[in-house]
Amino acid sequence: MTHYHPQAELETHTVSNQPAPFGDVNLFATDRALIGAVKAAGCSVHAGHLSEFGAKCGAFETLEWARQAQESPPKLKSFDRFGHRLDEVEFHPAYHKLMAMALDNGLSAGAWTQPQAGHVLHGAMMILMNQADAGVTCPMSMTYACVPALMAEPSVAEDWVPRVKASSYDGRFLPAEQKTGVTIGMAMTEKQGGSDVRANTTRAVPDGQGDYILTGHKWFCSAPMSDAFLTLAYTEEGLTCFLVPRWRPDGTRNGIHIMRLKDKMGDKSNASSEIEYHAAWARRVGPEGRGVRTIIEMVQHTRYDCILGSTGGMRAALVQALWHTSQRRVFQKTLQDQPAMRAVLADLVIESEAATAIALRIGASLDRAADNAHEAAFMRLATPIAKYWVCKRQPGFVYEALECHGGAGYVEEGPMPRLFRQSPLNAIWEGSGNVIALDVLRALSREPDSLEAVQAELKKPVGAHGFYDAHIQRLSDYLQPGSLHEGRARAFAQDMALALQAAALHGSAPDFVFQAFCLQRLDPARKGLMYGDIAEGVDQVRLIERAMPTP
């Protein structure tokens, strides 16, 4: 936030050489990487809307809402003062303002309501919203991603998909049919199984009227004030997907008991919980025994959102570092003009550009997948690859941006501690590193057309840079008989991700950005990926100028 005329002349010293507060900056109009990726993905038709939304996300007022929501975390209200069971979560008013700002502008609904480039629109908005506040994007992401799963059961989709598409936030705790719009959550994992959802113990039995009664628990249920949850439970036919609303058809509260809220290291504005199903009424979604298959469509979209979340988180950290170092002076120069700092910043710009490019390239494949088999195949393999790498890169990236501030970056009054605590989340959510890397191997074995589609994408820039060509050649070594196994899954995912990022940059960014990425990330003679160890030939000044968040 900004304060009106704070006092600079103090009794012992004058406050000077401090950057101005960051705010009232259009986060879209000042992000040339995002603008280029949006254009390359065929989303220019939405540029006006994105610019308006980017201005809202970067406004002082919005950033103050984010601070308030983060510093006043949700509270569980299990009972009212008379002893009635509630199972409600109370949020600071700023949380509801942030939710309304995004959902009313179509962040969750746009992918399903816009006739052109809806998933790219959603992606760009998610990148922007994550820079305002990442915590509130959790329920937005699940509400966006639920639609393909709901479509597996036409009767459920008929009732619920129009509510998702309403582009309206209604924070009242009422039955869905009485609200202007809904949010949808997800509750999959259990204490004994974690990522192994087939180890779940929640049971579902028919209620005799075509629906089901669920009994069991879920260890992670994010956004417990959602209007309904997609969940997994066992029937006699096997693991099955269900939609569990917060209210029963007769208007009474459903048997969803919120046992406690998670005390998380970050993501403070969002409520994450442990729940129990006490004879909870549910509607089946998809065939019995095909629950994993039904829910995987939602998971594919939430993994896309993990990539977007990390991309937005990295851009937020980069903006803060650029803003601080462009105004803070040491040894008669701005920090940004010091060669060592300039090298670090340029390297961070390269990383942020690459994340943005691959994120929206995947968004474009989601938009085209319905009527383009090649794009659908590309999306199936590229999504877990990018999710693995981009999300892995976020914590180290944010730490380096924090260090650019010196001691000021370590103080809770500033934005960097919140960005740092948030940074590991997307690498864990929807499958941690090993799970995702192994999913990549499974995709290769089960869907060989997905590898062909990715390889076709990687051929496009061949000849544009020697390091790129050599990297593509090295990738073929993984595919020799017996060469690719679980022990090499992470290395393969990393090298594939670097290739995909380079290819995406070649299609969306100026040539000097692509060249810088190849020099900095694909040179086999370079050791490690330490930020600031800059390669000869990288145009550091142009990179930094391109990324500056100039108001």
Buried (B, 14 or more C-beta within 10 A) or exposed (E): EEEEEEEEEEEEEEEEEEBEEBBBBBBBBBBBBBBBBBBBBBBBBBBEBBBBBBBBBBBBEBBBBBBBBBEBBBEBEEEEEEEEEBBBBEBBEBBBBBBBBBBBBBBBBBBBBBEEBBBBBBBBBBBBBBBBBBBBBBBBBBBBBBBBBBBBBEEBBEBBBEBBBBBBBBBEBEBBEEBEBBBBBBBBBBEEBBEEBEEBEBBBBEEEEEBBBBBBBBBBBBBBBBBBBBBBBBBEEEBBBBBBBBBBEEEEBBBBBBBEBBEBEBBBBBBBBBBBBBEBBBBBBBBBBBBBEBBEBBBBBBBBBBBBBBBBBBBBBBBBBBBBBBBBBEEEEBBBBBEEBBBBBBBBBBBBBBBBBBBBBBBBBBBBBEEBEBBBBBBBBBBBBBBBBBBBBBBBBBBBBBBBBEEBBEEEEBBBBBBBBBBBBBBEBBBBBEBBBBBBBEBBEEBEBBBBBBBEBBEEBEEBBEBBBEBBEEBEEBEEEEEBEEEBBBEBBBBBBBBBBBBBBBBBBBEBBBBBBBBBBBBEEBEEBEBBEBBEEBBBEBBBEBBBBEE
